[in-house]
Amino acid sequence: IFNPKVVQHRPADSFMDYFKISMNFGIGLGPPWIIYQIWAFVATGLYPHERKMVQLFAPASIGLFMLGASFMVVFALSPLLNFLIGVSTWFPLPTDDNPLYRFLRDKPAIVEQATQPAGESRIPILIEDPPAPRDGDLWFNATNERLFLQVGETRYTQPLAKAADKQFVQPFFSVAEYLGFVTNLALAFGLGFQIPLVVIFLIRVGLIPSKQMAAARKYVILGISIAAAILTPSPDVGTMMMLAVPMWLLFEVGLLVGRRVEATKAASASSNDG
């Protein structure tokens, strides 16, 4: 529908974006080492059962965070961008029948054709680029919908759009806006995927029994929806659902594991009493 591009609004944008990317990688790779250092400091003051709990939860938390960010990149990002960018096609093209757009419509520079074409010329339509194009060759690649021109050793290209796909609003994004959107979305999914650990922890320490948590499922789903709306950087419902549905499924997984943990804890307590 459009030729996707990212733009630079200010002279220092590209430099700052490289700096931000480096910082984001540092932030992403740093927590495991920081957590390990904190753990080495506080582990000596914890009881054995507390150390065991941390040893189980910390790797699981990091793994779930990476799983959430990967899920966003592999499965959610592409359909989400297609939907959000596709909204730009909802704006109708300017027409003479629409008084709101009439002043924006371009007036044709030439009303009538001045001369007849000297002869018929055709551009070859190919499925793939020719292996050895000659100087001056022109062709259209139907696979990627691009026009190519060979000039000496240099090949020029221009994407072409279908006339029926012409649209009034053309989306262009700055590098900072795009990277910020993707980074915030990855962070939101990583945090959202922590919900099974929260459920298991609450059941494990006895704050909320599994039966009580299951009975409050509808309120949990409401809370998940609110959390997904807060965590996602975009205000649309599609982005929220992309996070809310996996969070709900992970809640059910956490509840299932929490029940098993609760049963194991009860059996252990009974054997100790016996």
Beta strands, then each sheet from edge to edge (+ up, - down):
strand 1: 6-7
strand 2: 125-126
strand 3: 138-141
strand 4: 146-151
strand 5: 154-159
strand 6: 173-174
sheet 1: 1+ 6+
sheet 2: 2+ 3+ 4- 5+
end
